[in-house]
Amino acid sequence: MSWSLTTLLAAWSSVTSPADAVAMATAVLAALAIVLAARLLTGAPTAAQRAIPVPARARSRRAQPTRAMDPDAAGRPRPRAPGQR
């Protein structure tokens, strides 16, 4: 991915006229269309298709209660009153 970004930035720096900018934008959009079409045709799963459905009850059983923080624990600064410095 980084090599394509580097190539794109190098090509963009060589743009000297509005016609070059339009040609560059057209090339980028064409490449994007090809990549998206290939992804759709190969049947690559989307994020929603990759997710494993889990019933809400199972999720609630797995959820753990948040631990209460001890404000008087060693190493914790004491809370200051509002307006005090």
N, CA, C and O atoms as a Maestro MAE file, in Angstrom:
{
 s_m_m2io_version
 :::
 2.0.0
}

f_m_ct {
 s_m_title
 :::
 protein
 m_atom[340] {
  # First column is atom index #
  i_m_mmod_type
  r_m_x_coord
  r_m_y_coord
  r_m_z_coord
  i_m_residue_number
  s_m_chain_name
  s_m_pdb_residue_name
  s_m_pdb_atom_name
  i_m_atomic_number
  :::
  1 25 0.829 -1.195 0.000 1 A "MET " " N  " 7
  2 3 0.000 0.000 0.000 1 A "MET " " CA " 6
  3 2 0.868 1.252 0.000 1 A "MET " " C  " 6
  4 15 0.548 2.233 -0.671 1 A "MET " " O  " 8
  5 25 1.969 1.220 0.753 2 A "SER " " N  " 7
  6 3 2.799 2.419 0.839 2 A "SER " " CA " 6
  7 2 3.499 2.713 -0.477 2 A "SER " " C  " 6
  8 15 3.719 3.876 -0.815 2 A "SER " " O  " 8
  9 25 3.851 1.669 -1.226 3 A "TRP " " N  " 7
  10 3 4.512 1.920 -2.511 3 A "TRP " " CA " 6
  11 2 3.564 2.587 -3.487 3 A "TRP " " C  " 6
  12 15 3.984 3.424 -4.285 3 A "TRP " " O  " 8
  13 25 2.259 2.218 -3.433 4 A "SER " " N  " 7
  14 3 1.305 2.845 -4.352 4 A "SER " " CA " 6
  15 2 1.071 4.301 -3.963 4 A "SER " " C  " 6
  16 15 0.892 5.158 -4.828 4 A "SER " " O  " 8
  17 25 1.074 4.577 -2.667 5 A "LEU " " N  " 7
  18 3 0.916 5.956 -2.219 5 A "LEU " " CA " 6
  19 2 2.131 6.783 -2.606 5 A "LEU " " C  " 6
  20 15 1.998 7.935 -3.019 5 A "LEU " " O  " 8
  21 25 3.307 6.200 -2.474 6 A "THR " " N  " 7
  22 3 4.533 6.898 -2.869 6 A "THR " " CA " 6
  23 2 4.535 7.176 -4.365 6 A "THR " " C  " 6
  24 15 4.911 8.264 -4.800 6 A "THR " " O  " 8
  25 25 4.114 6.193 -5.147 7 A "THR " " N  " 7
  26 3 4.041 6.366 -6.600 7 A "THR " " CA " 6
  27 2 3.037 7.446 -6.960 7 A "THR " " C  " 6
  28 15 3.292 8.274 -7.834 7 A "THR " " O  " 8
  29 25 1.891 7.436 -6.284 8 A "LEU " " N  " 7
  30 3 0.862 8.434 -6.562 8 A "LEU " " CA " 6
  31 2 1.354 9.833 -6.210 8 A "LEU " " C  " 6
  32 15 1.121 10.778 -6.964 8 A "LEU " " O  " 8
  33 25 2.026 9.972 -5.084 9 A "LEU " " N  " 7
  34 3 2.541 11.289 -4.697 9 A "LEU " " CA " 6
  35 2 3.629 11.760 -5.650 9 A "LEU " " C  " 6
  36 15 3.705 12.947 -5.965 9 A "LEU " " O  " 8
  37 25 4.471 10.842 -6.112 10 A "ALA " " N  " 7
  38 3 5.510 11.211 -7.072 10 A "ALA " " CA " 6
  39 2 4.887 11.647 -8.391 10 A "ALA " " C  " 6
  40 15 5.345 12.606 -9.013 10 A "ALA " " O  " 8
  41 25 3.849 10.945 -8.815 11 A "ALA " " N  " 7
  42 3 3.178 11.319 -10.061 11 A "ALA " " CA " 6
  43 2 2.453 12.649 -9.895 11 A "ALA " " C  " 6
  44 15 2.429 13.464 -10.817 11 A "ALA " " O  " 8
  45 25 1.860 12.871 -8.720 12 A "TRP " " N  " 7
  46 3 1.124 14.115 -8.495 12 A "TRP " " CA " 6
  47 2 2.064 15.319 -8.512 12 A "TRP " " C  " 6
  48 15 1.676 16.406 -8.941 12 A "TRP " " O  " 8
  49 25 3.294 15.129 -8.049 13 A "SER " " N  " 7
  50 3 4.238 16.247 -8.035 13 A "SER " " CA " 6
  51 2 4.682 16.632 -9.437 13 A "SER " " C  " 6
  52 15 5.199 17.730 -9.643 13 A "SER " " O  " 8
  53 25 4.484 15.735 -10.412 14 A "SER " " N  " 7
  54 3 4.865 16.047 -11.789 14 A "SER " " CA " 6
  55 2 3.745 16.732 -12.562 14 A "SER " " C  " 6
  56 15 3.929 17.081 -13.728 14 A "SER " " O  " 8
  57 25 2.585 16.932 -11.932 15 A "VAL " " N  " 7
  58 3 1.456 17.594 -12.600 15 A "VAL " " CA " 6
  59 2 1.785 19.074 -12.753 15 A "VAL " " C  " 6
  60 15 2.088 19.764 -11.780 15 A "VAL " " O  " 8
  61 25 1.719 19.550 -14.007 16 A "THR " " N  " 7
  62 3 2.069 20.952 -14.256 16 A "THR " " CA " 6
  63 2 0.926 21.753 -14.839 16 A "THR " " C  " 6
  64 15 0.998 22.981 -14.883 16 A "THR " " O  " 8
  65 25 -0.127 21.091 -15.288 17 A "SER " " N  " 7
  66 3 -1.234 21.830 -15.894 17 A "SER " " CA " 6
  67 2 -2.553 21.220 -15.433 17 A "SER " " C  " 6
  68 15 -2.583 20.095 -14.934 17 A "SER " " O  " 8
  69 25 -3.644 21.968 -15.604 18 A "PRO " " N  " 7
  70 3 -4.949 21.415 -15.235 18 A "PRO " " CA " 6
  71 2 -5.299 20.150 -16.022 18 A "PRO " " C  " 6
  72 15 -5.962 19.255 -15.498 18 A "PRO " " O  " 8
  73 25 -4.857 20.077 -17.266 19 A "ALA " " N  " 7
  74 3 -5.135 18.879 -18.061 19 A "ALA " " CA " 6
  75 2 -4.430 17.658 -17.460 19 A "ALA " " C  " 6
  76 15 -4.977 16.556 -17.461 19 A "ALA " " O  " 8
  77 25 -3.217 17.866 -16.949 20 A "ASP " " N  " 7
  78 3 -2.504 16.769 -16.290 20 A "ASP " " CA " 6
  79 2 -3.237 16.329 -15.021 20 A "ASP " " C  " 6
  80 15 -3.301 15.138 -14.716 20 A "ASP " " O  " 8
  81 25 -3.785 17.291 -14.288 21 A "ALA " " N  " 7
  82 3 -4.518 16.970 -13.065 21 A "ALA " " CA " 6
  83 2 -5.771 16.160 -13.384 21 A "ALA " " C  " 6
  84 15 -6.101 15.211 -12.673 21 A "ALA " " O  " 8
  85 25 -6.463 16.538 -14.449 22 A "VAL " " N  " 7
  86 3 -7.667 15.801 -14.849 22 A "VAL " " CA " 6
  87 2 -7.287 14.389 -15.287 22 A "VAL " " C  " 6
  88 15 -7.975 13.426 -14.950 22 A "VAL " " O  " 8
  89 25 -6.199 14.266 -16.032 23 A "ALA " " N  " 7
  90 3 -5.750 12.941 -16.472 23 A "ALA " " CA " 6
  91 2 -5.364 12.076 -15.276 23 A "ALA " " C  " 6
  92 15 -5.663 10.883 -15.252 23 A "ALA " " O  " 8
  93 25 -4.708 12.666 -14.294 24 A "MET " " N  " 7
  94 3 -4.312 11.924 -13.095 24 A "MET " " CA " 6
  95 2 -5.551 11.474 -12.314 24 A "MET " " C  " 6
  96 15 -5.626 10.329 -11.869 24 A "MET " " O  " 8
  97 25 -6.513 12.374 -12.152 25 A "ALA " " N  " 7
  98 3 -7.737 12.026 -11.429 25 A "ALA " " CA " 6
  99 2 -8.496 10.925 -12.160 25 A "ALA " " C  " 6
  100 15 -9.044 10.024 -11.524 25 A "ALA " " O  " 8
  101 25 -8.532 10.989 -13.478 26 A "THR " " N  " 7
  102 3 -9.209 9.962 -14.266 26 A "THR " " CA " 6
  103 2 -8.518 8.610 -14.091 26 A "THR " " C  " 6
  104 15 -9.184 7.584 -13.954 26 A "THR " " O  " 8
  105 25 -7.201 8.608 -14.097 27 A "ALA " " N  " 7
  106 3 -6.461 7.359 -13.922 27 A "ALA " " CA " 6
  107 2 -6.701 6.764 -12.538 27 A "ALA " " C  " 6
  108 15 -6.858 5.551 -12.401 27 A "ALA " " O  " 8
  109 25 -6.730 7.610 -11.520 28 A "VAL " " N  " 7
  110 3 -6.966 7.125 -10.158 28 A "VAL " " CA " 6
  111 2 -8.374 6.564 -10.031 28 A "VAL " " C  " 6
  112 15 -8.564 5.506 -9.430 28 A "VAL " " O  " 8
  113 25 -9.365 7.255 -10.587 29 A "LEU " " N  " 7
  114 3 -10.744 6.770 -10.519 29 A "LEU " " CA " 6
  115 2 -10.916 5.472 -11.299 29 A "LEU " " C  " 6
  116 15 -11.652 4.584 -10.869 29 A "LEU " " O  " 8
  117 25 -10.246 5.353 -12.438 30 A "ALA " " N  " 7
  118 3 -10.323 4.115 -13.214 30 A "ALA " " CA " 6
  119 2 -9.710 2.956 -12.429 30 A "ALA " " C  " 6
  120 15 -10.261 1.856 -12.413 30 A "ALA " " O  " 8
  121 25 -8.583 3.198 -11.786 31 A "ALA " " N  " 7
  122 3 -7.954 2.150 -10.981 31 A "ALA " " CA " 6
  123 2 -8.846 1.752 -9.811 31 A "ALA " " C  " 6
  124 15 -8.951 0.570 -9.481 31 A "ALA " " O  " 8
  125 25 -9.480 2.725 -9.192 32 A "LEU " " N  " 7
  126 3 -10.388 2.438 -8.087 32 A "LEU " " CA " 6
  127 2 -11.582 1.618 -8.561 32 A "LEU " " C  " 6
  128 15 -12.004 0.680 -7.885 32 A "LEU " " O  " 8
  129 25 -12.126 1.972 -9.726 33 A "ALA " " N  " 7
  130 3 -13.257 1.224 -10.273 33 A "ALA " " CA " 6
  131 2 -12.865 -0.218 -10.577 33 A "ALA " " C  " 6
  132 15 -13.651 -1.136 -10.344 33 A "ALA " " O  " 8
  133 25 -11.662 -0.424 -11.093 34 A "ILE " " N  " 7
  134 3 -11.198 -1.781 -11.397 34 A "ILE " " CA " 6
  135 2 -11.046 -2.596 -10.118 34 A "ILE " " C  " 6
  136 15 -11.443 -3.760 -10.069 34 A "ILE " " O  " 8
  137 25 -10.476 -1.991 -9.094 35 A "VAL " " N  " 7
  138 3 -10.287 -2.702 -7.824 35 A "VAL " " CA " 6
  139 2 -11.631 -3.049 -7.198 35 A "VAL " " C  " 6
  140 15 -11.816 -4.166 -6.714 35 A "VAL " " O  " 8
  141 25 -12.568 -2.110 -7.201 36 A "LEU " " N  " 7
  142 3 -13.885 -2.378 -6.617 36 A "LEU " " CA " 6
  143 2 -14.642 -3.435 -7.405 36 A "LEU " " C  " 6
  144 15 -15.293 -4.298 -6.815 36 A "LEU " " O  " 8
  145 25 -14.567 -3.379 -8.729 37 A "ALA " " N  " 7
  146 3 -15.241 -4.385 -9.553 37 A "ALA " " CA " 6
  147 2 -14.644 -5.766 -9.309 37 A "ALA " " C  " 6
  148 15 -15.377 -6.751 -9.221 37 A "ALA " " O  " 8
  149 25 -13.332 -5.844 -9.202 38 A "ALA " " N  " 7
  150 3 -12.690 -7.131 -8.936 38 A "ALA " " CA " 6
  151 2 -13.100 -7.666 -7.573 38 A "ALA " " C  " 6
  152 15 -13.308 -8.869 -7.409 38 A "ALA " " O  " 8
  153 25 -13.215 -6.789 -6.613 39 A "ARG " " N  " 7
  154 3 -13.620 -7.221 -5.268 39 A "ARG " " CA " 6
  155 2 -15.054 -7.736 -5.267 39 A "ARG " " C  " 6
  156 15 -15.358 -8.734 -4.615 39 A "ARG " " O  " 8
  157 25 -15.934 -7.053 -5.998 40 A "LEU " " N  " 7
  158 3 -17.328 -7.494 -6.058 40 A "LEU " " CA " 6
  159 2 -17.465 -8.805 -6.826 40 A "LEU " " C  " 6
  160 15 -18.256 -9.668 -6.445 40 A "LEU " " O  " 8
  161 25 -16.702 -8.958 -7.900 41 A "LEU " " N  " 7
  162 3 -16.816 -10.163 -8.721 41 A "LEU " " CA " 6
  163 2 -16.223 -11.389 -8.040 41 A "LEU " " C  " 6
  164 15 -16.683 -12.505 -8.282 41 A "LEU " " O  " 8
  165 25 -15.228 -11.210 -7.207 42 A "THR " " N  " 7
  166 3 -14.626 -12.358 -6.535 42 A "THR " " CA " 6
  167 2 -15.442 -12.803 -5.333 42 A "THR " " C  " 6
  168 15 -15.190 -13.872 -4.777 42 A "THR " " O  " 8
  169 25 -16.403 -12.008 -4.929 43 A "GLY " " N  " 7
  170 3 -17.235 -12.389 -3.795 43 A "GLY " " CA " 6
  171 2 -16.537 -12.219 -2.466 43 A "GLY " " C  " 6
  172 15 -16.804 -12.970 -1.528 43 A "GLY " " O  " 8
  173 25 -15.651 -11.253 -2.366 44 A "ALA " " N  " 7
  174 3 -14.966 -11.001 -1.102 44 A "ALA " " CA " 6
  175 2 -15.997 -10.592 -0.054 44 A "ALA " " C  " 6
  176 15 -16.843 -9.738 -0.318 44 A "ALA " " O  " 8
  177 25 -15.931 -11.189 1.118 45 A "PRO " " N  " 7
  178 3 -16.932 -10.872 2.139 45 A "PRO " " CA " 6
  179 2 -16.779 -9.455 2.673 45 A "PRO " " C  " 6
  180 15 -15.669 -8.944 2.820 45 A "PRO " " O  " 8
  181 25 -17.901 -8.840 2.955 46 A "THR " " N  " 7
  182 3 -17.878 -7.517 3.564 46 A "THR " " CA " 6
  183 2 -17.775 -7.685 5.075 46 A "THR " " C  " 6
  184 15 -17.810 -8.806 5.584 46 A "THR " " O  " 8
  185 25 -17.650 -6.590 5.778 47 A "ALA " " N  " 7
  186 3 -17.511 -6.652 7.236 47 A "ALA " " CA " 6
  187 2 -18.746 -7.287 7.873 47 A "ALA " " C  " 6
  188 15 -18.625 -8.041 8.839 47 A "ALA " " O  " 8
  189 25 -19.935 -6.989 7.340 48 A "ALA " " N  " 7
  190 3 -21.161 -7.544 7.907 48 A "ALA " " CA " 6
  191 2 -21.230 -9.054 7.678 48 A "ALA " " C  " 6
  192 15 -21.768 -9.781 8.514 48 A "ALA " " O  " 8
  193 25 -20.697 -9.528 6.564 49 A "GLN " " N  " 7
  194 3 -20.730 -10.959 6.287 49 A "GLN " " CA " 6
  195 2 -19.686 -11.713 7.101 49 A "GLN " " C  " 6
  196 15 -19.878 -12.893 7.398 49 A "GLN " " O  " 8
  197 25 -18.590 -11.060 7.468 50 A "ARG " " N  " 7
  198 3 -17.540 -11.715 8.245 50 A "ARG " " CA " 6
  199 2 -17.917 -11.861 9.705 50 A "ARG " " C  " 6
  200 15 -17.428 -12.767 10.379 50 A "ARG " " O  " 8
  201 25 -18.776 -10.987 10.207 51 A "ALA " " N  " 7
  202 3 -19.118 -11.005 11.630 51 A "ALA " " CA " 6
  203 2 -19.900 -12.274 11.959 51 A "ALA " " C  " 6
  204 15 -20.799 -12.674 11.218 51 A "ALA " " O  " 8
  205 25 -19.548 -12.894 13.068 52 A "ILE " " N  " 7
  206 3 -20.243 -14.099 13.505 52 A "ILE " " CA " 6
  207 2 -21.426 -13.659 14.357 52 A "ILE " " C  " 6
  208 15 -21.244 -12.988 15.372 52 A "ILE " " O  " 8
  209 25 -22.638 -14.033 13.950 53 A "PRO " " N  " 7
  210 3 -23.792 -13.600 14.739 53 A "PRO " " CA " 6
  211 2 -23.812 -14.297 16.100 53 A "PRO " " C  " 6
  212 15 -23.686 -15.519 16.187 53 A "PRO " " O  " 8
  213 25 -23.969 -13.518 17.135 54 A "VAL " " N  " 7
  214 3 -24.020 -14.038 18.501 54 A "VAL " " CA " 6
  215 2 -25.297 -13.507 19.133 54 A "VAL " " C  " 6
  216 15 -25.553 -12.303 19.090 54 A "VAL " " O  " 8
  217 25 -26.095 -14.379 19.715 55 A "PRO " " N  " 7
  218 3 -27.321 -13.901 20.361 55 A "PRO " " CA " 6
  219 2 -27.018 -12.919 21.487 55 A "PRO " " C  " 6
  220 15 -25.955 -12.965 22.107 55 A "PRO " " O  " 8
  221 25 -27.969 -12.038 21.734 56 A "ALA " " N  " 7
  222 3 -27.786 -11.006 22.753 56 A "ALA " " CA " 6
  223 2 -27.574 -11.617 24.133 56 A "ALA " " C  " 6
  224 15 -26.810 -11.080 24.935 56 A "ALA " " O  " 8
  225 25 -28.234 -12.723 24.417 57 A "ARG " " N  " 7
  226 3 -28.099 -13.337 25.736 57 A "ARG " " CA " 6
  227 2 -26.675 -13.851 25.951 57 A "ARG " " C  " 6
  228 15 -26.127 -13.730 27.047 57 A "ARG " " O  " 8
  229 25 -26.086 -14.417 24.920 58 A "ALA " " N  " 7
  230 3 -24.709 -14.898 25.044 58 A "ALA " " CA " 6
  231 2 -23.754 -13.728 25.243 58 A "ALA " " C  " 6
  232 15 -22.793 -13.829 26.006 58 A "ALA " " O  " 8
  233 25 -24.015 -12.627 24.560 59 A "ARG " " N  " 7
  234 3 -23.164 -11.449 24.742 59 A "ARG " " CA " 6
  235 2 -23.277 -10.929 26.161 59 A "ARG " " C  " 6
  236 15 -22.278 -10.530 26.759 59 A "ARG " " O  " 8
  237 25 -24.497 -10.930 26.712 60 A "SER " " N  " 7
  238 3 -24.666 -10.389 28.057 60 A "SER " " CA " 6
  239 2 -24.007 -11.295 29.096 60 A "SER " " C  " 6
  240 15 -23.557 -10.815 30.137 60 A "SER " " O  " 8
  241 25 -23.946 -12.601 28.827 61 A "ARG " " N  " 7
  242 3 -23.274 -13.492 29.766 61 A "ARG " " CA " 6
  243 2 -21.770 -13.289 29.745 61 A "ARG " " C  " 6
  244 15 -21.097 -13.422 30.767 61 A "ARG " " O  " 8
  245 25 -21.255 -12.966 28.572 62 A "ARG " " N  " 7
  246 3 -19.815 -12.761 28.466 62 A "ARG " " CA " 6
  247 2 -19.383 -11.423 29.040 62 A "ARG " " C  " 6
  248 15 -18.236 -11.266 29.458 62 A "ARG " " O  " 8
  249 25 -20.288 -10.467 29.062 63 A "ALA " " N  " 7
  250 3 -19.925 -9.127 29.533 63 A "ALA " " CA " 6
  251 2 -19.561 -9.194 31.010 63 A "ALA " " C  " 6
  252 15 -20.263 -9.812 31.810 63 A "ALA " " O  " 8
  253 25 -18.484 -8.565 31.348 64 A "GLN " " N  " 7
  254 3 -18.039 -8.563 32.729 64 A "GLN " " CA " 6
  255 2 -18.309 -7.192 33.330 64 A "GLN " " C  " 6
  256 15 -18.184 -6.177 32.644 64 A "GLN " " O  " 8
  257 25 -18.672 -7.157 34.588 65 A "PRO " " N  " 7
  258 3 -18.903 -5.850 35.204 65 A "PRO " " CA " 6
  259 2 -17.599 -5.063 35.277 65 A "PRO " " C  " 6
  260 15 -16.520 -5.630 35.452 65 A "PRO " " O  " 8
  261 25 -17.720 -3.765 35.140 66 A "THR " " N  " 7
  262 3 -16.527 -2.926 35.225 66 A "THR " " CA " 6
  263 2 -16.057 -2.872 36.674 66 A "THR " " C  " 6
  264 15 -16.863 -2.781 37.600 66 A "THR " " O  " 8
  265 25 -14.766 -2.930 36.847 67 A "ARG " " N  " 7
  266 3 -14.213 -2.895 38.194 67 A "ARG " " CA " 6
  267 2 -14.231 -1.465 38.709 67 A "ARG " " C  " 6
  268 15 -13.868 -0.529 37.997 67 A "ARG " " O  " 8
  269 25 -14.656 -1.312 39.949 68 A "ALA " " N  " 7
  270 3 -14.654 0.009 40.562 68 A "ALA " " CA " 6
  271 2 -13.218 0.378 40.916 68 A "ALA " " C  " 6
  272 15 -12.486 -0.417 41.506 68 A "ALA " " O  " 8
  273 25 -12.835 1.577 40.554 69 A "MET " " N  " 7
  274 3 -11.478 2.022 40.866 69 A "MET " " CA " 6
  275 2 -11.444 2.562 42.292 69 A "MET " " C  " 6
  276 15 -12.357 3.258 42.736 69 A "MET " " O  " 8
  277 25 -10.393 2.230 42.978 70 A "ASP " " N  " 7
  278 3 -10.223 2.681 44.352 70 A "ASP " " CA " 6
  279 2 -9.492 4.020 44.329 70 A "ASP " " C  " 6
  280 15 -8.302 4.056 44.015 70 A "ASP " " O  " 8
  281 25 -10.173 5.124 44.653 71 A "PRO " " N  " 7
  282 3 -9.507 6.418 44.602 71 A "PRO " " CA " 6
  283 2 -8.428 6.576 45.670 71 A "PRO " " C  " 6
  284 15 -7.570 7.451 45.553 71 A "PRO " " O  " 8
  285 25 -8.460 5.741 46.711 72 A "ASP " " N  " 7
  286 3 -7.463 5.845 47.776 72 A "ASP " " CA " 6
  287 2 -6.316 4.850 47.601 72 A "ASP " " C  " 6
  288 15 -5.503 4.678 48.508 72 A "ASP " " O  " 8
  289 25 -6.247 4.197 46.446 73 A "ALA " " N  " 7
  290 3 -5.184 3.215 46.221 73 A "ALA " " CA " 6
  291 2 -3.835 3.914 46.163 73 A "ALA " " C  " 6
  292 15 -3.743 5.103 45.857 73 A "ALA " " O  " 8
  293 25 -2.790 3.147 46.463 74 A "ALA " " N  " 7
  294 3 -1.438 3.703 46.460 74 A "ALA " " CA " 6
  295 2 -1.071 4.177 45.058 74 A "ALA " " C  " 6
  296 15 -1.328 3.491 44.069 74 A "ALA " " O  " 8
  297 25 -0.468 5.355 44.989 75 A "GLY " " N  " 7
  298 3 -0.022 5.886 43.707 75 A "GLY " " CA " 6
  299 2 -1.034 6.765 43.009 75 A "GLY " " C  " 6
  300 15 -0.706 7.377 41.993 75 A "GLY " " O  " 8
  301 25 -2.237 6.850 43.506 76 A "ARG " " N  " 7
  302 3 -3.241 7.708 42.872 76 A "ARG " " CA " 6
  303 2 -3.219 9.088 43.524 76 A "ARG " " C  " 6
  304 15 -3.194 9.198 44.750 76 A "ARG " " O  " 8
  305 25 -3.227 10.134 42.709 77 A "PRO " " N  " 7
  306 3 -3.258 11.474 43.302 77 A "PRO " " CA " 6
  307 2 -4.622 11.739 43.934 77 A "PRO " " C  " 6
  308 15 -5.652 11.242 43.478 77 A "PRO " " O  " 8
  309 25 -4.593 12.523 44.979 78 A "ARG " " N  " 7
  310 3 -5.856 12.843 45.647 78 A "ARG " " CA " 6
  311 2 -6.651 13.803 44.784 78 A "ARG " " C  " 6
  312 15 -6.066 14.691 44.165 78 A "ARG " " O  " 8
  313 25 -7.958 13.653 44.725 79 A "PRO " " N  " 7
  314 3 -8.773 14.585 43.944 79 A "PRO " " CA " 6
  315 2 -8.747 15.972 44.573 79 A "PRO " " C  " 6
  316 15 -8.709 16.109 45.795 79 A "PRO " " O  " 8
  317 25 -8.766 16.975 43.747 80 A "ARG " " N  " 7
  318 3 -8.721 18.353 44.240 80 A "ARG " " CA " 6
  319 2 -10.114 18.961 44.156 80 A "ARG " " C  " 6
  320 15 -10.934 18.576 43.323 80 A "ARG " " O  " 8
  321 25 -10.351 19.897 45.022 81 A "ALA " " N  " 7
  322 3 -11.636 20.582 45.014 81 A "ALA " " CA " 6
  323 2 -11.709 21.503 43.796 81 A "ALA " " C  " 6
  324 15 -10.680 22.022 43.365 81 A "ALA " " O  " 8
  325 25 -12.890 21.714 43.238 82 A "PRO " " N  " 7
  326 3 -13.010 22.614 42.089 82 A "PRO " " CA " 6
  327 2 -12.584 24.030 42.460 82 A "PRO " " C  " 6
  328 15 -12.926 24.525 43.534 82 A "PRO " " O  " 8
  329 25 -11.856 24.662 41.593 83 A "GLY " " N  " 7
  330 3 -11.434 26.038 41.807 83 A "GLY " " CA " 6
  331 2 -10.144 26.169 42.591 83 A "GLY " " C  " 6
  332 15 -9.619 27.276 42.713 83 A "GLY " " O  " 8
  333 25 -9.621 25.095 43.119 84 A "GLN " " N  " 7
  334 3 -8.376 25.135 43.884 84 A "GLN " " CA " 6
  335 2 -7.205 24.795 42.969 84 A "GLN " " C  " 6
  336 15 -7.351 24.008 42.034 84 A "GLN " " O  " 8
  337 25 -6.059 25.384 43.235 85 A "ARG " " N  " 7
  338 3 -4.857 25.054 42.451 85 A "ARG " " CA " 6
  339 2 -3.801 24.505 43.325 85 A "ARG " " C  " 6
  340 15 -2.717 24.170 42.847 85 A "ARG " " O  " 8
  :::
 }
 m_bond[339] {
  # First column is bond index #
  i_m_from
  i_m_to
  i_m_order
  :::
  1 1 2 1
  2 2 3 1
  3 3 4 2
  4 3 5 1
  5 5 6 1
  6 6 7 1
  7 7 8 2
  8 7 9 1
  9 9 10 1
  10 10 11 1
  11 11 12 2
  12 11 13 1
  13 13 14 1
  14 14 15 1
  15 15 16 2
  16 15 17 1
  17 17 18 1
  18 18 19 1
  19 19 20 2
  20 19 21 1
  21 21 22 1
  22 22 23 1
  23 23 24 2
  24 23 25 1
  25 25 26 1
  26 26 27 1
  27 27 28 2
  28 27 29 1
  29 29 30 1
  30 30 31 1
  31 31 32 2
  32 31 33 1
  33 33 34 1
  34 34 35 1
  35 35 36 2
  36 35 37 1
  37 37 38 1
  38 38 39 1
  39 39 40 2
  40 39 41 1
  41 41 42 1
  42 42 43 1
  43 43 44 2
  44 43 45 1
  45 45 46 1
  46 46 47 1
  47 47 48 2
  48 47 49 1
  49 49 50 1
  50 50 51 1
  51 51 52 2
  52 51 53 1
  53 53 54 1
  54 54 55 1
  55 55 56 2
  56 55 57 1
  57 57 58 1
  58 58 59 1
  59 59 60 2
  60 59 61 1
  61 61 62 1
  62 62 63 1
  63 63 64 2
  64 63 65 1
  65 65 66 1
  66 66 67 1
  67 67 68 2
  68 67 69 1
  69 69 70 1
  70 70 71 1
  71 71 72 2
  72 71 73 1
  73 73 74 1
  74 74 75 1
  75 75 76 2
  76 75 77 1
  77 77 78 1
  78 78 79 1
  79 79 80 2
  80 79 81 1
  81 81 82 1
  82 82 83 1
  83 83 84 2
  84 83 85 1
  85 85 86 1
  86 86 87 1
  87 87 88 2
  88 87 89 1
  89 89 90 1
  90 90 91 1
  91 91 92 2
  92 91 93 1
  93 93 94 1
  94 94 95 1
  95 95 96 2
  96 95 97 1
  97 97 98 1
  98 98 99 1
  99 99 100 2
  100 99 101 1
  101 101 102 1
  102 102 103 1
  103 103 104 2
  104 103 105 1
  105 105 106 1
  106 106 107 1
  107 107 108 2
  108 107 109 1
  109 109 110 1
  110 110 111 1
  111 111 112 2
  112 111 113 1
  113 113 114 1
  114 114 115 1
  115 115 116 2
  116 115 117 1
  117 117 118 1
  118 118 119 1
  119 119 120 2
  120 119 121 1
  121 121 122 1
  122 122 123 1
  123 123 124 2
  124 123 125 1
  125 125 126 1
  126 126 127 1
  127 127 128 2
  128 127 129 1
  129 129 130 1
  130 130 131 1
  131 131 132 2
  132 131 133 1
  133 133 134 1
  134 134 135 1
  135 135 136 2
  136 135 137 1
  137 137 138 1
  138 138 139 1
  139 139 140 2
  140 139 141 1
  141 141 142 1
  142 142 143 1
  143 143 144 2
  144 143 145 1
  145 145 146 1
  146 146 147 1
  147 147 148 2
  148 147 149 1
  149 149 150 1
  150 150 151 1
  151 151 152 2
  152 151 153 1
  153 153 154 1
  154 154 155 1
  155 155 156 2
  156 155 157 1
  157 157 158 1
  158 158 159 1
  159 159 160 2
  160 159 161 1
  161 161 162 1
  162 162 163 1
  163 163 164 2
  164 163 165 1
  165 165 166 1
  166 166 167 1
  167 167 168 2
  168 167 169 1
  169 169 170 1
  170 170 171 1
  171 171 172 2
  172 171 173 1
  173 173 174 1
  174 174 175 1
  175 175 176 2
  176 175 177 1
  177 177 178 1
  178 178 179 1
  179 179 180 2
  180 179 181 1
  181 181 182 1
  182 182 183 1
  183 183 184 2
  184 183 185 1
  185 185 186 1
  186 186 187 1
  187 187 188 2
  188 187 189 1
  189 189 190 1
  190 190 191 1
  191 191 192 2
  192 191 193 1
  193 193 194 1
  194 194 195 1
  195 195 196 2
  196 195 197 1
  197 197 198 1
  198 198 199 1
  199 199 200 2
  200 199 201 1
  201 201 202 1
  202 202 203 1
  203 203 204 2
  204 203 205 1
  205 205 206 1
  206 206 207 1
  207 207 208 2
  208 207 209 1
  209 209 210 1
  210 210 211 1
  211 211 212 2
  212 211 213 1
  213 213 214 1
  214 214 215 1
  215 215 216 2
  216 215 217 1
  217 217 218 1
  218 218 219 1
  219 219 220 2
  220 219 221 1
  221 221 222 1
  222 222 223 1
  223 223 224 2
  224 223 225 1
  225 225 226 1
  226 226 227 1
  227 227 228 2
  228 227 229 1
  229 229 230 1
  230 230 231 1
  231 231 232 2
  232 231 233 1
  233 233 234 1
  234 234 235 1
  235 235 236 2
  236 235 237 1
  237 237 238 1
  238 238 239 1
  239 239 240 2
  240 239 241 1
  241 241 242 1
  242 242 243 1
  243 243 244 2
  244 243 245 1
  245 245 246 1
  246 246 247 1
  247 247 248 2
  248 247 249 1
  249 249 250 1
  250 250 251 1
  251 251 252 2
  252 251 253 1
  253 253 254 1
  254 254 255 1
  255 255 256 2
  256 255 257 1
  257 257 258 1
  258 258 259 1
  259 259 260 2
  260 259 261 1
  261 261 262 1
  262 262 263 1
  263 263 264 2
  264 263 265 1
  265 265 266 1
  266 266 267 1
  267 267 268 2
  268 267 269 1
  269 269 270 1
  270 270 271 1
  271 271 272 2
  272 271 273 1
  273 273 274 1
  274 274 275 1
  275 275 276 2
  276 275 277 1
  277 277 278 1
  278 278 279 1
  279 279 280 2
  280 279 281 1
  281 281 282 1
  282 282 283 1
  283 283 284 2
  284 283 285 1
  285 285 286 1
  286 286 287 1
  287 287 288 2
  288 287 289 1
  289 289 290 1
  290 290 291 1
  291 291 292 2
  292 291 293 1
  293 293 294 1
  294 294 295 1
  295 295 296 2
  296 295 297 1
  297 297 298 1
  298 298 299 1
  299 299 300 2
  300 299 301 1
  301 301 302 1
  302 302 303 1
  303 303 304 2
  304 303 305 1
  305 305 306 1
  306 306 307 1
  307 307 308 2
  308 307 309 1
  309 309 310 1
  310 310 311 1
  311 311 312 2
  312 311 313 1
  313 313 314 1
  314 314 315 1
  315 315 316 2
  316 315 317 1
  317 317 318 1
  318 318 319 1
  319 319 320 2
  320 319 321 1
  321 321 322 1
  322 322 323 1
  323 323 324 2
  324 323 325 1
  325 325 326 1
  326 326 327 1
  327 327 328 2
  328 327 329 1
  329 329 330 1
  330 330 331 1
  331 331 332 2
  332 331 333 1
  333 333 334 1
  334 334 335 1
  335 335 336 2
  336 335 337 1
  337 337 338 1
  338 338 339 1
  339 339 340 2
  :::
 }
}
